[in-house]
Amino acid sequence: MSYFNRFPKILYNVDGSESSKLMTNIMKRVRVRANMAKEFALLDPYDIQDGETPEILADRHHGSPYYHWVIMLMNSIRDPQHDWPKSTRQMQMYLQGKYGSAENQNAVHHYEAPQSSGDTSIRMEVSSDYPGAIAVSNYTYEHNENELKRSIDLLRNQFLGPFISEFEREVLR
């Protein structure tokens, strides 16, 4: 069953006339309870593979592509075009569209340096004249941002039914 099929219906006057139409209330919002999203007993960490879509992953993990919305909701993914990692080919097209030539893709996006205290493996953005500043290209920046999107959590299948039941209760509230 589709995500929006679970949403309540409302009467909505589309054109200002006296008649209303029965429509799905797509403005209804439900989010995962904060304590549930952090409950590791319910979740399995997963790294999205190149070319996987929410539908492919839902089919493989939950047995149906129609559960793609569960994966997206559990991981606060609102826009799969921007919040889901791009495939290698999509990244190439994105970089070409955003930066154009290879020269522009390799131009400096910003500079980074290791933190001076605490975990020095963490890098902070700095000015170009900061001691030890390292240039980060547009390509590297975009690639790293894309890779950060690969780590998600998958709801364990034994909790799928109760999760959907709770979602339906909340959306109909």
C-alpha positions in Angstrom: 0.0 0.0 0.0 1.3 3.4 -0.9 2.3 6.1 1.6 -0.4 8.6 0.8 -3.1 5.9 0.8 -2.8 5.9 4.6 -3.6 9.7 4.8 -7.0 11.0 5.7 -9.3 12.5 3.1 -10.7 16.0 3.3 -13.2 18.0 1.4 -11.4 20.7 -0.5 -12.7 23.6 -2.6 -10.3 23.7 -5.5 -11.6 26.5 -7.6 -13.7 28.7 -5.3 -17.0 27.3 -6.6 -19.7 25.9 -4.2 -18.7 22.3 -4.8 -15.8 20.6 -2.9 -13.9 17.5 -3.9 -12.7 14.7 -1.7 -8.9 14.8 -1.7 -6.0 13.2 0.2 -4.8 15.5 2.9 -1.1 15.6 1.9 -0.4 18.4 4.4 -0.7 16.0 7.3 2.8 15.4 8.7 4.0 12.5 10.9 7.6 12.0 12.1 9.3 9.2 13.9 9.4 9.7 17.7 12.9 10.8 18.7 13.3 7.9 21.1 12.2 5.4 18.5 14.7 6.7 15.9 17.5 6.3 18.4 16.5 2.8 19.6 19.2 0.6 18.2 17.3 -2.6 19.0 14.8 -1.6 16.3 17.4 -0.6 13.7 20.2 -2.1 11.6 22.9 0.3 10.2 23.2 0.1 6.5 25.4 1.7 3.8 23.5 2.5 0.6 25.2 1.0 -2.4 25.9 2.8 -5.7 22.7 2.9 -7.7 20.3 1.7 -5.0 17.0 3.6 -4.7 14.6 3.7 -1.8 12.4 1.3 -3.7 15.1 -1.2 -4.5 16.3 -1.2 -0.9 12.7 -1.5 0.5 12.1 -4.5 -1.8 15.3 -6.2 -0.8 15.0 -5.4 2.9 11.2 -5.4 3.6 10.1 -7.5 0.7 8.2 -4.8 -1.2 9.2 -1.6 -3.0 6.0 0.0 -1.5 7.8 0.3 1.9 10.2 2.8 0.5 8.4 5.4 2.6 9.3 3.6 5.8 13.0 3.8 5.0 12.7 7.5 4.1 10.7 8.3 7.2 13.0 6.5 9.5 16.0 8.4 8.1 14.3 11.9 7.8 14.7 11.8 4.0 12.2 14.3 2.6 13.5 14.7 -0.9 15.2 11.6 -2.5 16.6 13.9 -5.2 18.8 15.7 -2.7 18.7 13.7 0.6 19.5 10.3 -1.0 23.1 9.6 -2.3 23.6 10.0 -6.0 24.9 7.1 -8.1 28.3 7.6 -9.8 26.6 8.5 -13.1 24.2 10.9 -11.3 27.2 12.5 -9.5 29.0 13.1 -12.8 25.9 14.7 -14.3 25.3 16.8 -11.2 28.9 18.1 -11.1 28.8 18.8 -14.8 25.6 20.8 -14.4 26.7 22.7 -11.3 30.4 23.4 -12.1 30.7 22.7 -15.9 34.3 22.0 -16.9 36.7 19.7 -15.1 38.8 22.7 -14.3 35.9 24.3 -12.4 35.2 21.0 -10.7 38.8 20.9 -9.4 38.7 24.6 -8.3 39.0 25.3 -4.6 35.6 25.1 -2.8 37.1 25.9 0.6 40.0 25.3 3.0 40.2 22.9 5.9 42.6 22.2 8.8 42.5 19.7 11.6 40.9 20.8 14.9 43.7 21.9 17.3 42.1 20.3 20.3 40.0 17.2 21.0 39.6 14.8 18.0 42.2 16.1 15.6 40.9 13.9 12.8 37.9 16.3 12.6 38.5 19.0 10.1 37.2 22.6 10.4 36.7 25.1 7.6 39.3 27.8 7.7 40.6 30.7 5.6 43.3 30.1 3.0 46.0 31.8 5.1 45.3 29.6 8.2 48.5 27.6 9.2 48.2 24.1 7.7 45.1 25.0 5.6 44.4 22.3 2.9 42.4 23.2 -0.2 39.3 21.1 -0.8 38.1 21.1 -4.4 34.5 21.4 -5.5 34.7 17.8 -6.7 36.0 16.5 -3.3 33.4 18.6 -1.4 30.5 17.3 -3.4 31.8 13.7 -3.3 32.2 13.8 0.5 28.7 15.4 1.0 27.2 12.6 -1.2 29.1 9.9 0.8 27.7 11.2 4.1 24.2 10.3 2.9 25.1 6.6 2.4 24.8 5.7 6.1 21.2 5.1 7.1 19.3 2.9 9.5 16.8 0.2 8.4 13.9 -0.8 10.6 14.1 -4.5 11.5 11.4 -6.5 9.8 9.9 -7.8 13.1 9.0 -4.2 13.9 7.6 -3.3 10.5 3.9 -4.2 11.3 3.8 -2.3 14.6 5.5 0.7 13.0 3.0 0.8 10.2 0.1 0.5 12.7 1.4 3.3 14.8 2.0 5.4 11.7 -1.6 4.9 10.6 -2.9 5.8 14.1 -0.8 9.0 14.1 -1.7 10.1 10.6 -5.4 9.7 11.2 -5.3 11.7 14.4 
